[in-house]
Amino acid sequence: MSGLAVAAPSEVAADAAEQVALAGGNAVDAALAAALVAMVNEVGIVSLSSGGFVTVQPAGQALAYTVDGWMDVPGRGRSDDERRAGRSWDVTTEYGGGVEVTIGPGSVATHGSVAAFGEAHARDGLLPWREVVAPAIAVARDGFRLGSATRFYLDYVRDDIFGWDDASRAALAGVDGELVTEPVVVAGLADSLEQIASDPRALHEGDLADAISRDVLERGGLLGPADLATYRPVVRPALRSRLGPWTLATTPPPSVGGVVVSAILRLLDGWSPGDSDAAARLVDAQRRVLGHRLDVLDHSTDLEADAATYLQVLESGSTAHVSAVDASGLACSVTVSSGYGSGMIARGTGIWLNNCLGEQELNPRGPHGAAPGTRLLSNMAPTVARHDDGSTLAIGSPGADRITTAITQVLARYAAGAGLQEAVHHPRVHVHRAGRPDEVVREETEPTMYFGGVGAALVGADGHLVAAADPRREGAVRLVGR
């Protein structure tokens, strides 16, 4: 490995990427190692019980692909009445300006990100899988401090979401009932990671998977052993589009995130921050695309077909992210999420479970409106890009429905001539509930995690490495072997 750049959610995650790179790993190894560490120390934001997408631009002329490891609807073998009876409840939090979410055992969907990591690693990783997982094991065993993004989120939801389960409450409890300040060691988590290091499907088959499903079912949830055992990540050609001299590749349907990114960028083709109508064009592009998403894509029964039609028409007109590139031109972009969190740790595993069945904005037909095994909607859009001159970029962001608007604004500014870090730092705008009577155009006056947390890594045609992390989420970068 002659050179590698990575942008990660924290210093600890960036350290993991650097460790793997120095051991001879490539961009895929480094990105996956950093993301696995984030699943340990980004409590409340992401966990091993997560879903996600890995978009890879192989070195050379091979086309980019996306590994879809997003959530499936659980409940195989159960009647509609049994599924509706899953134990869950709603909580309202002031986080993000006011959000209502469904939590509890009945909100846990079928996770898939680690299985997707295993698939991406088998295709384009270089180091043995165990060495990719090793930094996460060390962090779990030695303990970790909660980062600023985690603390910000838990300040809103620690009691309501993460306080009802005994193990969860105890893991986060400091002195006098305050949020823990000492290094956090979650019982059982390092041992669970050891099993994952032996087999990336350990969360789907074997003792660890059995422990998770058994606890969820005993507490009234829907996630059973059949849901986990039958889950498979899906490899798809990435959704390709052009932005000036760049060929972009992002998540295809059934993720709506990549469709939205591609559509907004098509409307911003030729955009320049120096134009008199630059701000208005940003808002208009978001309003048109996000409005169509709310009206059509979120309710689609054939998202692939509706998305294709949507993009043709436009021709005329709580997550974590890691980006990595290396000197060979290999790029890897990874975004993962556990939703807002179900609030429970699966007994004996140390793993906080997701609540993605209870993310109301991603389930417009209701938590049981789709058949078991159906992929849920996702805003995620991990993206890779190759310039006509051979430069290669990896970029993505956390941030719910702000993922797409954050990525597109950074890409538009970068394509218009801004430096990569300058483009990431620049204030953003987001059209909330586009086209609705209660539409709000939110303009960022100072950096806040509401507007995402973009991470980007670039290798130039001459081998020069650049990485940019977002101050909105305490991101960190590493350049190895430059």
C-alpha positions, 0 to 999 in steps of 0.5 A: 500500500503506497498511499491512503486517505480516509475521513472517519467519524472520530479520531478513534475510528481514524486510528483504526483505518491508519492501523489497518493501512500501515499493516498493508490494507487498502481503502476497503480494509481501512474504511471497513475497520473505521466503520466497525469502530464507529459501531462500537463507540458511536453509541446511539448513532450506530451499532453492530445491529445496523444496516448500511451500504458500501459503494466501491470503485475498484481500481482500474476500469471496472465499474463501481458497485454497491453492496446493499446491507440495509434492513429487512422487515422481520417476522417470517412465519408470523401472521399479520396479527402476530406482527401487529402485536409486536411490543413497541411504543412511541416516544417524542423527543426534542432532538432534531427539532422534534421527532416521534419514533417507535422503540422497544423490541417490536421496532428491531428490524433485520440488520445487515451491515456487517454481512455487507462488510463481509461481502465487500471485503471478500470482493476487494479487501486485501488483509485477512478479515480478522485484522480488519475487525481487530481494532474494533475488538481492542476498542470494545475491550479497553473501553472508549469515551463518548464523542460529542455527537453521541453526547449531543444525541444522548442528552436528548434521548438517554432516558426516553430511549436508552433508559428502559432497558436495564443493561442499556441504562447501566452502561450509560450511567455515570455518577449522580445519574449523569451520563457516563464520563469514564471509558465505557466497557460494555459487557459481552461486546468484545466477545461478540466482535471476536465471533464476528472476526471469525465469521462476518455472518455471525450476526445471522447464524450461530450462537451470537445470532441465536442470542439476539433473536431469542432475546428479542422474541422473549421480550415481545419483538419480531426478529426471529432466527429465520429472519437472520438466517435468510438475510443476504446482502445484495450486490448491485451496479452503482447508480451512475451519473455525470457532474462536469468531468466527474462520473459519480456512482452511488446507491441504486434503488431500493435506497432512495438516497442515491436517486435523490443525490443524482437528481439534485446534481442533475439540476445543479449541472453548471452551478457556480457559487458566484452566480447571482441565483446560486442560493435560489438554485440550491433551494429550487433543486432541493424543493423539486427533488425532495417534494417528488420524493415525498409525493411519489418515491416514499410511497412507491410499490416499485421503487426501481421503476419509479426512480428510473422514470423520475431520473429521466424526467429530471434530465430535462429539467441517526448514521455514521460515514467513512470514506477512503481512497488509496493510491491504486485508485480504489475508493470505498464509501460506507454509510451505516445506521441503527436508526434512533435505537430501540433502547435495548442491548441483546442479553449477553451480547453487548450489542445495542439493537436498532429501531429501524422498523420504528423509524416513522419517516422511513416507513410511510406505510407503517411498520407492518405495511410491507411483507417480511423480507422486504428492504426498508427505505433508506436516505443513505447515499455513499458515493464514489466518483472518478474524474476524466483525468483519473482522480478518484473520490469517495464521499458520503454523510450521516444526517437522515433526510439531510444526507442527500442535501449535504452531499450534493452541496459539497459536490456542487461546490467542489466541482465548481472549483472550491477546495475539498475541505472548503466545500465540506466546511461551507454553510448549508441549506436544507428544504424541510418537507419540500412542497408541503404547507409547512415547508421550512427552508433552513439555512445554517448560520453556524456548524451543527450536526443537523446539517450532516457530517460529510467525510470525503477522501481524494486521490489525484491523478498524480497520486496526491492524497486529500481527506476532509472531515466535517467539523459538525460531527467531530470527524477526523482524517488520516493520510498514510504513506503520502 
